[in-house]
Amino acid sequence: MPLEMNREVFVTCAVTGSGATQDKSSHVPRSPRQIADSAIDAARAGAAIVHCHVRDPDTGAPSRRLDLYREVTDRIRASDVDVVLNLTAGMGGDIVFGGTETPLPPVKGTDMVGATERMAHIAVCLPEICTLDCGTMNFAEADYVMTNTPSMLRAMGAMMTALGVRPEIEAFDTGHLWFAKQLVAEGVLTGPALVQLCMGVPWGAPDDLNTLMAMVNNVPDDWTFSAFALGRHQMPYVAASVLAGGHVRVGLEDNLMLGRGQLATNAQLVERAVTIIENLGARVLSPAEVRRRLSLTKRVPVLA
């Protein structure tokens, strides 16, 4: 397909994620205050959207605690800095099998709950966007499977639609895009959809450019997509996604480094991405412009 560079780009900052990065960098935020402050700093640096997980404030381990999501949400919304809030709905779909000879029962690390529980914080906090991981995948570790069955995705997608929260379809391979199109065709999700192409996550789509373009070519023309890659490929993918016609995601969920031996903050990663986008001749969109383009409704804090 011919190159169709995107000239008006929004930046998403993935603030903390759920990976075991909390002890690898002091910049990875743990507490709700730290997560919110880092998100606000990223917004000041040019991120129109912040994508947030929560962590146990003491250990840094990933969490689904509703009180933590509520505090992060309200701190961001109470700030004088405008930003679109995107909360993960990917937690609660983790199965760790017991090994090749005794796979069942699942072992420590398993966190597999029902659709309503996975969506509980979304129903209370009502972010403008939440993620929908549109498939099951062997996810890096030997016996860990990120589990999202068709029936689970239909149930969660229907809840998002009923709540008026815009799903961001996270696609880790082309089959995930195939099923996302099926969800729109069935009316579970409303089109045109919003997609995040997740590149280089073992063992999904590799982060080479041929695979990126295969993913892009499977996104319907009227959908909106972003793309990202992990680690040292994060910044090259800022340029790659813009050149392929998409938007951009950076942040400490996907990469801890600004350069060799230099740990990054979220704001620094966003600043670097903004520089790359502008040097390509594109313009970075504001949160208000993103809301208009994606038909989002800005919400007030949950707590007074």
Buried (B, 14 or more C-beta within 10 A) or exposed (E): EEEEBBEEBBBBBBBBBBBEBBEEEEBBBBBBEBBBBBBBBBBBBBBBBBBBBBBBBEEBEBBBBBEBBBBBBBBBBEBEEBBBBBBBBBBBBBBBBBEEEEEEEBBEEBBBBEBEEBBBBBBEBBBBBBBBBBBBBEBEEEBBBBBBEEEBBBBBBBBBBEBEBBBBBBBBBBBBBEBBBBBBEEEBBBBBBBBBBBBBBEEBBBBEEEBBBBBBEBBBEEBBBBBBBBEEBBBEBBBBBBBBBBBBBBBBBBBBBBEEEEBBBBBBBBBBBBBBBEEBEBEBBBBEBBBEBBEBEEBEBBEE
